[in-house]
Amino acid sequence: MIRIENLHKKFGKNEVLKGISLNIEHQGITAILGPNGSGKTTLIKSFLGMVLPDKGEIYYKNINIKNHFEYRNDIAHMPQIAHFPENLTSREIINMIIDLRKSKTNENYLIKLFGLENELDKKMVNLSGGTRQKVNFLIALMYETPIIILDEPSNGLDPLALLRLKEHLQTEKQKGKQILITTHIMSFVEEVADNIIFLLEGNIYFNGKLSELLELQNESKLERAIAKILETHPV
């Protein structure tokens, strides 16, 4: 469904992506991992159209996304840090986005899932970091889309909210969706991910099943497997 060919991107003299080619055709949950500066965020933003590559092509459903924007309607994206209007309530922001997009939503289900019933009429400025993250999830996930992209989704979530998130992702996975996650929490990846894409210095070091990466590194834990890669390929 997603095909990336020879993708390059520089920011000044810093070459962030160095000719990445990648097919993401399988359904399920794929974790995009790598140390800071490895190109994870740039890769995702390139697919979202938020970063323009210097070279290379990106295809969605065999259509080049360049100068095409309709494909974004198929994507639910949750950024790592969401910047909401601080003087608005959660309810006002949710309703504003619903009015803009005008598609069927499941916000009531997500409100109950994350326990937000008593937070909707509070202004964003008065919400805790964890509650703001729940609102961030709700806004990203309230539409039915074939692709879900989550950037550091576990940040700030309490144990119950994190459990609810994992359950929801498994439900979405069973619907046949492609779910892409970036995170530094290896235990979260071990619990939910089917596939791993590991980036190192702007290149793909590994692309395959989690079990294959563990076998390749002769480790039983993902954290140790990643540590072994970084020891032999210092950045």
N, C-alpha and C positions, 0 to 999 in steps of 0.2 A: 504493500500500500504506500509506503514511504521509500523513495529511492534517492540517494544522495550520491553525486558523482564528482570526484576530484575537487572537493570544496577547500578553498583557500581564504584566509582572512588575516589581515594585519591591522594592528592598531599602532600607528607610528612605525617604529622599528620592531615591535613585538609581533612575531608571527604566531598567531594563536591556533589557527587551523592549517595543517600542512598537507593538503591534498586528500582529505577524508572521502572515502567511498563506502557506502553503507546501504543495505537493504533491511527494512523492518517490515516484514510481511506477516510474521506470526502474531496471533492474538495472544492476549495475556499481559502480564506485568513485566516490563523491562526496566531494569535499573541502570542508569547512566552514571558511572562512577569515575573517579579520578581525583588526583590532588588539586589543590587550588592552582589555577592558571593552566589547567590541562585542556581547556576548551569546551567544557560541558555546557556552560551557559551560552556561549557564543553559538554552539551547534544548535541548541534549542531555539535561540532567538532568530537564527537564520531560517529555520523551518517556519517559525511564526511570522516571518517577514519584518521582524523588528531590527534585524541587522542585515545589511546588504553584503553578500560575499564579494571578494575581489575577483574570484574566479570559481567556476564550477556551476553545476546545475542541481536543482532540487525538484523532484517530481512527487506529486501526490495523485494516486490513481492514474498513473502514466501521463499526467498533464503537468507541464512545467509551471511552477507557481509564479514565475516572474511575470509581473504585470497582471496577475490574476489574484483576486482577493476572496472570491466566493468560497474557496476551500476552508477559510477560517471558520465558517459556520459549522464545520464538522469537528471543531477542536474546543475542548474545555481546558482553559489554562489557569492554573493558580500560581502566581508569582511568589517568590520567597518572602518579599515584603510588599504588602498592598498599601497604597496611599489613599485613604478614604477622606472625604470632606469631614473635618473634625466636628463641625457644627450640626451635622445631620445625624439622625438616629439610624440604627441598623435597618429598621423597617422602611424608612424613607429611601435609603440607598438601594435596598432590594427592589422596592417598587419602581424606582427610577430606572434601574437596569431592565426590569421586566417591560416597562413602557418603551424603552429604546429597542429592545431585541424582538419583542412581540412574537415569542414562541412559547410552546407549552412548557411549563415548569413543574418541578416537584418540591418547591421550597418548603411546603408544610411538613413533608416527610423529613427533610433535613433539619428543620427547626426542632422537631421532636428528637431526632437522632442525636443531635449535639446538645440538647437541653437548653435551647436559646429562648424558650417561651418568655422568660422574665427579663430578657436583655434587649428585646426589640425596640423598646421605646426610650432607651438610654442613648444619649449622644455618644458618638464614637470616641470623643476625647475622654469620656469617663469609663471606658471599657478597659479591662485588663488585657495584657498581651495575649493570653491564651484565648480569651473570648473574641478578640479581634481576629485571631487565626481561625476560629470556628466560623465567623462571618465570612472570612476569606474563602473557606471551603464551600460554604453554602452558595455563595455567588458563583464560584467556579463550577460546581457540580449540579446545579439545579436544572440544567438543560440536558436532554438526551443527545449525546454526541458520540460518534464512533471512536474518537480519540480523546484521551484525557492526559494532560501533561501537568505534573505536580513538581514544583521546585521546593525542596526541603520541607516536605509536608508535615513531618513530626515535630517541627520546632514549636515549642511553647505549649504543646498539648498535654493535658493531665492524663493519667493512665486510662481512665474510663473513656475519654474522648479518643485517645489513640486506639483503643480496642474497637470502638465504634467505627473509626476510619478503616481499620484493617478489614472489618466485616463488610463494610460498604464496598471496598475495592474488590473483594472476592465476589460480591454480588454483581458488580459491573463487569468483572472478568468473565463470569458465567454467561453474560449477554453477548460475548464475542467481541468485546472492545479491546482496542490497543491502549495500554496504560503505560506512560513513560514517567519515570520518577528519577529525580536527582536527590541524593542525600549523602550525608557523611555518617549516618547511623547504620553500621553494618548489621546489627541485630535486627533492625527493621527490614533490611533487604533480605536477610536470611528467611524471615517469616513470610514475606509476601512475593518475592521476585521469582519469576520463572527463568528469566534470561538476564545476562549481564553484558553491558558494553563498557569496557574499561579504556579510558583515554589516558594517554601519557604524552606530554609535550606536543599536543596537537595532532597526535596520530592514534589510531585504534590499536591497542595492544592485544585486546581480547574481545571477541564477540561470539557468545554462545550460551549454553545453559549453565546455570549456577553450579550444578553437579560436575560439569566438565572442567570448570575453572578450579574447583577444589581438587579434583583428581590431577589436573595438570601441575598444580603446586604441591601436591601430596600433603594436603592439609584438610582437617575436618571442619575448621571454622573460617568463615570468609575474612574476618579481621586479620587472621594470621596469614592467609593467602595473599591478601593485599599488601601486608607488611613485607612479605617475602619479595614480592614484585618490586616494591619501592627500594628495598635493600640492594637488589641487583641492578636496578635502574634508577639511581639517585637523580633527583631533579633539583 
